[in-house]
Amino acid sequence: MASTPTSAKAPAKQPASAKPKAAASPKVKLPPLNAPTEPQSAGPPNPDPEDQRVGFALVGLGKLTLEELLPALSQCKHAKLAALVSGDPTKMRKVAQQYGIKPSSCYSYETYDELCDNPEVEVIYIVLPNSMHAEFTIRGAQAGKHILCEKPMANSVQECEDMIAACKKARKKLMIAYRIQYEPLNRMAQQLIRDKTYGRVKMIDAMNCQNQAHDRQWRHQAKLAGGGSLPDVGLYCLNTTRFLLGEEPSEVYATIYNTPGDARFKEVEENVSFMLKFPSGVIANCATGYGSFNAKRYAVYAETGTIKMDPAFTYRGLQQERVHAPDGQQIIEQPSNPHKDQFALEMDHMAQCVRENKTPYTPGEEGLQDQRIMEAIYQSARENRPVPLPVVKKLDAFRGSEPAEEA
């Protein structure tokens, strides 16, 4: 062991009354937004002046908020961060310091209702376990704020209906965060389908799977999550299919399978395979799972061409392929990805709806419809039979104002 040089001076004693200087709080580390090969973003072009943007309070400081939503706000044109709500005061203090949020705009779950006294907050973005969505939506609306709620909307049809009723009573907007419906490549696919560029759609194949590492995640607890892979990742297959076609399924048929002995799936389902039949004759085969390697894709098979998205449901790096043969010779097109942050797009849409008093493109009714269909999927799997759904004739029956196309 090295010895201390004899010439070294001992540190001077501090007076008894002197207090040691507090160590600086470490920043909450966030991953880089771009891969090393991607150009770093300089922020959105032509953003609104800061004092004209709509203030958002983020409720819940989990992985999605830290790694996606907070960075996405730097890409927003119309939205800005105005407040934080968390059950972890230490984490919230660090995040607030990092993003310039004053202590008076930081709230616990107990003081959440005090947001009613904060005029800087117009929208509350709820990023909590599914079982908490209804309570915090209702409390937020009662506090006089518009609500943007993560998917799935809630754990039951009744909770969804209560959320919609509370926001209507308070005359506040309710939007569900279906980011795929705002992403450019998926919107291109929707337009090709609606324009019948390749004729009528006949079939859709959609899959969204991921491997959940351990059984302690809240997503594996039925009380918190409401279900397993279906409401978490399978919902993308369901909602995106409805979004692309614009029509509602008339029947579902499903099966559920859990690997015997896997501790992760004692309370919730692992794998779900479900088929959706639509009035137009389209059949959508969807599969989702929690125990297999990532597969996040869909394919739309029409009369004269195919549209493929792989990956389709990731936060970035989406790719589209179009295969058709107009003159008998197969052509494969791969349009460039006009990458825009999906979370920034959805938050900006909500901000514009608040400013212009419009119904969001994915309102509470859109989330309620998904919940109704998911409950029918569970029923079908339990009873091992097809389950009919109410016929909805109107296209885009549960959607609101189209998002603005921005540069």
Buried (B, 14 or more C-beta within 10 A) or exposed (E): EEEEEEEEEEEEEEEEEEEEEEEEEEEBEEEEBEEEEEEEBEEBEEBBEEEEBBBBBBBBBBEBBBBBBBBBBBBBBBBBBBBBBBEEEEBBBBBBBBBEBEEEBBBEBEEBEEBBEBEBBBBBBBBBBBBBBBBBBBBBBBBBBBBBBBBBBBBBBEBBBBBBBBBEEBEBBBBBBBBBBBBBBBBBBBEBBBEEBBEEBEBBBBBBBBEBEEBEEEBBBBEBBBBBBBBBBBBBBBBBBBBBBBBBBBBBBBBBBBEEEEEBBEBBBBBBBBBBBBEEEBBBBBBBBBBBEEBBBBBBBBEEBBBBBBBBBBBBEBBBBBBBEEEEEEEEEEEEBEBBBBBBBBBBBBBBBBBEEBBBBBBBBBBBBBBBBBBBBBEBBEEEEBBEBEEBEEEBBBBBBEBEEBE
